[in-house]
Amino acid sequence: MTRDVEYLEQAWPSLIALKIPGTARSWVENPRRAGTLSPEDQERLGKRGLQTPAPADIQVLDLIYSITTRAAEIAECLIDVVGPVDGHELPDVAASKDPMRWLATARELVPVAHECDDKTAPWVAYLINPLVRQTARLLGDIRDGQVLNGICPWCSGRLSGDVLGQRTMQIHYPDPDEDDDEPLIICRGINCSPPRAMCGMRWRGHPAWTRREWDWLAKMLRDPDREIEKAG
């Protein structure tokens, strides 16, 4: 739970930047999270592995408002549960415009408040998880790993229905507790079934490629800019 709150704190500056049309998506960098490609792997994957421009739209503005309002409401409730705490003042929910202070309050007080009332953490999770998912999607930060810019040549980037050209290729980072686990690129596309000669393994039902295959895979991915031109 505190990790989700911390994620919103770190993502907030990048989310605000998306209000400016044409701002590049940027992943939140946290040395305690393996959430981005290394410079070496980014170079190997080329532009198909780099972030893409994301225009500002009403969805961004709505999410910014929701995070600000929800953070103040959560902080107010937590302070009510644990009582007055040095350094934490009750927010003015109606006047709150910057959630950073309230997110920090939530991150620090959730464990204490949960000891007072064991319904606290599930309640905070219920309120904040949808905001985390929306933020991660807008920033291209599927928190398990980076979403690549290239389009899968086998499913043509199909995530739902007949919509093609979606970015379905994603980095899966290894479990730090598993010595034999290794980073993979997986395709989350619907019914993605590359020929066996093109993909020798699957991860949780999805086609997957190990790091030694990434150079070859980068050449196979379709250029998203050309896909847009063809669609137009």
N, C-alpha and C positions, 0 to 999 in steps of 0.2 A: 504494500500500500504506500509506504513512504517513498518507494522507488518510483511509483507512478506520479506522485506529487513532485518529486525531484525532477522527473522528466519534463513536466509542464513548466517548471521554473527555467530549465535549460533551453526549452524550445521556444519560450515566449519571444525573445528578440528576433528569431528567425520568422516566427509567425507574424509579428508586427511588420517585418520587412516585406511580407507578401502583400501588404496593402498597396505597395508601389507596383504598378503594372510592369511586367517584364523582369521582375526580380528573380534571380536564379534560386531554385530550391536549394537549401543547404541542410545537411544533416547535423544534428546536435552532436558535438564532439565531447566525449566524456571518457577519460582514460580508464575508468573502471568498467566501461562497457565496450564490448567488441561490436560496435554498431556501424562501422564504416569500412570501406575498402582501404587497404594500405596504399601509399603512393605507388609502390611497385606494381600492385595488382591493377590499380586504376590505369597506369600506363599500358599494361598488357591488354586491357579490355578496350582502351581507346575511348572514343566519344560514346560508344555504346554502353559504357559503364559509368558515365558522368551524369551529374544532375541536369535537369532540364528546366527551361523557363516555366514559371507558373504565374499566370495572370491573376491579378487581384479580382475578386468577385464578391458578391453578397454573402457567399458561404464563409469566406474568410472573416468578414466583418461580423457575421452572426456568431462565429466561433469565438472571436475575441471578446465579444460582449458576454457570451455564456461563461467563458472561463473567469472573467473579471467578477461577474455577479456570483457565480457558484463558489469561487474561492473566498469571497467575503462572507457568504452565508455559512460556509463550513467553519471558517475561523471563528465567527461569532458563536456558533453552537459549541465548538470545542472549549472556548473560554468559559462559556456558561457551565459546561460539564465539570471542568477541573477547578473553576474558581479563578480569581485574579492571579495572574502570573507576571512576574517582573519582566518588562520588555515586550509584553504583548497587550495591546490595547484593543478594545472592541472596535471593529470597523464600522464606518458609516456606509451601510450597504448601498444606499441610494446614491451616495457621492463617490463611491469607489471607481477609479478609472485605471489604476495600475494594480494588478493582482499579486505582484511579486512579494509584498510584505505579508499578504494573507496566505499565500502558498507556503512561505517559510514558516509562518505560525502553524499551519496545518501539519507540515512535515514534522515539526518538533513536538506538537501536542497530541497527535493521533495515538502514539503508544501509551501516553499517560492517561488520556481520556478513555482509552479502551480498557485500562485496568479498573477505571471507575464504573464503566458501563460496557459490557462485552458486546453490545449491539453497535458500538461506535464505528469500528473498522468496517464491518459490512455495509453500514449506511454510507460512509464516506466513499467506499468502493463503488457502490451503486450510483452515486452522484458523479464521480470523477472518471470512471472507466470509459463512458461514451465520449468524453472530451479528449481523453488520451488517444482513443482510436481515431477520432476525427483529425486531431493534430498530426498524428503520425502519418495518416493518409495524405494530408495536404503537403507535408514536408517530404513525402517519399521515403519516410523512415519507418518501414515495417520493422519493428524494433528488434526482431530476430536478426535482421541484416538488411543491407542496402538493396533497393529495387533498381535493376539495371535499365538503362535507357533503350537498349536494343530490343527488337521485336522477335519473338520466337518464330523460326521458319516452319515449324511443324504444326503448331496450332494457330498460327497467325495472330497470336495475342488475344485469344478468346477467353474472356472471364465470365461472360453471361450472355445468353441468347445468341443473337446474330451479330453482336458488337465485336468487331475485330480491331487489331492495332493497339491493344492495351499492353501495358508493361507487366508481363507475367513472370519475368526472370528475376530471381531473388537470391541473394547470398544467404546461405545457412551457415552460421558459425558453430564451431565444435563445442560440445559440452566440456567445460574445464575439468569436470570430474571424470571424464572418460579419456584415458590415455590414447586409445586407438581411434578416437573420433577425429574427423578432419573437415575443413571447410568445403562446402559444396555450392554449386549453383543449381538451383532447382527451378522448374517451370510450374507455376500454379495454374496454368491454363486448363480449361475444361477439356477432358478427353484428349490431352496431349499425349501422343503415342509415336515418338520418333522410331524409325527402323532400328532394329537391334544393333546394326552396324554403327549407328550414329549415337547410341546411348546404351551403355552396358549395365546400368544400375538404376534403381528407383529408391526414393526416400519417402516413406509414408504414402506410397501410391503415386508419387510424382516422379517424372524423369529427373535424373540428377547427374551432374558431371563433377569429377574431382578436379583439383587444382591443376594437375598435369594436363588436363584437357582444355583449359581455359583459353589458351592461345588459339587453338583450333576453333573452339566454340565462338570466340569473338568474331572470327571471320564468317561464321555461318549466320550470325544474328543479322536481321534486316535493319537497315538504317531508318529510324522513325521519321526523319524529314522526308525521305523518298516515299514512305508509306502515306504521309499526309498529302504529298503532291499527287500521288496516284488516286487517292480518294477524292481529291478536288477535281 
